[in-house]
Amino acid sequence: MTNKLHTNRRMTVEDPYTRAWCYGPMVLTDAELLAIILRTGHGAQDAVALSKGLLEAYDNQLGKLLSSDITELMEFPGIGRVKALELLAVMELSKRIACEKRVGYMRMDCPGSIADYYMEQLRHASNEQLLVCLFDSGAHLICDTILSSGTVRSTSISPREIFSYALRHHAVYIIVIHNHPSGLCEPSAEDIALTKELYESGQMLHIPLLDHIILGDHTYYSFKEEGLVFDQKEQDDD
């Protein structure tokens, strides 16, 4: 009996499945949670050891690990196509859950609520991505999409591409959002120039730019809040 109890205690301490079953997943370490997703190890490593090594390769940052692309993940010994896809699926689910929680608080006239809504989608990206949001006359979201994905430092897109997309979907207003992989959100000279072009093009096409928001790591910069984008919608409402 003593030996059996001793064995059970060892399983509770060492096996993440047993610990999760007995106490809930909230007691597990990041490596143990990953081990449950990965299920098997590699060579002499068990799943927990594989997960620890994987986390260490990404500075023990889950966000950094799960924002990797599939090719990068598969370069790690023991991570094949299936395991890499499972990890990416977990990250995508977490992003969608975060968006679901924030959607009820998102207001198109409130840059902070928009930044919160898109933060999880873009803040871990390893390169700059530019997302365009289209709105109808009542400022209801028609659709959004990433129109450009660039290098670590920049993304390249022209106002023509953005407004062609807006015209195809009969948008009345647009908001442009992009991330800075550095985590800092201060606009560059290129960001300011693009915003000016979009604003002027929007005025000519009668599809006003309501805002250009730059996302950092849990921080954002709004051209509207800084007074650098004139809110045509507010004037229309008046």
C-alpha positions, 0 to 999 in steps of 0.5 A: 500500500505504501509503495502504491501511494508513493507511486501515485504521489510521484505521478501527481508531481511528475505527470502533467496529465495527472496534475491537470486531472487532479488540480486543474490546468491552472496549476501547470507550468508553461512547459507542462501545458505545452507538453499536453498539447505536444503529447510526445517527446523526441528521442530520450526527451519526454514531452515536458523536456521537449517543451522546456527546450522549445520555450528556452529557444524563445526566451521562455516567452509563450507569445514569442513562441506561438507567434512563430511561423510553421517553418521556424517551428519545424526547425526545432528538433522534435517539432514536425508539421503536425506539432507545429500546426497544433501550436499555431492552432492554439495561438489562433484560438487564443487570439480569437478568444481575446477578440470575442471578449473585446468585441462588445467594448469596441467603438469605432469612435474610440481608438483605445477600444479598437487598439484593444480589439486588434492588439492580440492579433498583431502585437506578437507578429514578427513583421509589420502587418497593415490591416484595413477596417471598412465601415458603412455609413453608420460606422458599423464594421463591414470587414477587415483584412491584412493587405500588406505583410512586410519585413521586420522593419516595414510594410509597403502598400500604396493608397491605391491598393487600400482604396481599391479594396474599400471601393470594392466593398462599398465602404464609407469610412476606413481605419488603418492599423499596423503593428511595430514589431519592436513593441514601440508605437511612435510613428516613423516618417514613413508612417506619417507620410502614408497617413497624409497620403491616405487622408488626402486620397480619402477626401478626394474619393469621399471615403474618409480616413477616420484614424491610423492606429499603430500597435506596440506591445500593449500600447498604441498610437492614434493619429486621431487622438494626436489631432493629425487626422480630422474626423470627417465622420464627426463633421458628417454627424453634425 
